[in-house]
Amino acid sequence: MELFIELLSFIDDHFIDGIFVSVLLIIIVRKFLKSIKTGTALEIISYLMVIYCLLSIIYLFLISVVKVDSELYASFINRATGIYKLTYILMLLAHSFLPLLLLFKKFRSKLYLVFFIALFMNLGWLFESFVIHLTTIHRKFDDDRNAFLPFDSDLIIFGKGFLLGIVALIIGNIKEHRLVKN
């Protein structure tokens, strides 16, 4: 179970956080660089989101039905039935079940729909980051010029999303180039 949690955490930290930046990069490339093919890159990003979603559902199943770890189960139940249950359920739907729409090619091929699904997947992280920035700015009364800049961790997440988008575009164009040659 610990290995599964580490795998899920690794995928979340390195690929899913900031994945909307990857899709945003694909939107920009499709809009301004018509010679670069973006269809395969979009599918790579979509499949990555679906795989993460399926792993999250398996994780939720293991916690709630099998009750593998009683501490995790208690934490899950407290969040799902506590005073913030509506926000937790919305976050759970957006993060773990909404990407299942990408299993259908009809939805997976729509660039803006993939972008909004990726954005909703990252909404929890974005909201948390916004609150942290807002409270940091509010509590700093001095004339610190860096108060409005994002934290290093935010820049790293955006950089990872940008890098994932570049890699997906490169892999997609290599695949498209090989298909054209054959």
Salt bridges, closest charged atoms under 4 A:
GLU43 OE2 - LYS105 NZ 3.48
ASP144 OD2 - LYS140 NZ 3.12
ASP154 OD2 - HIS133 NE2 2.36
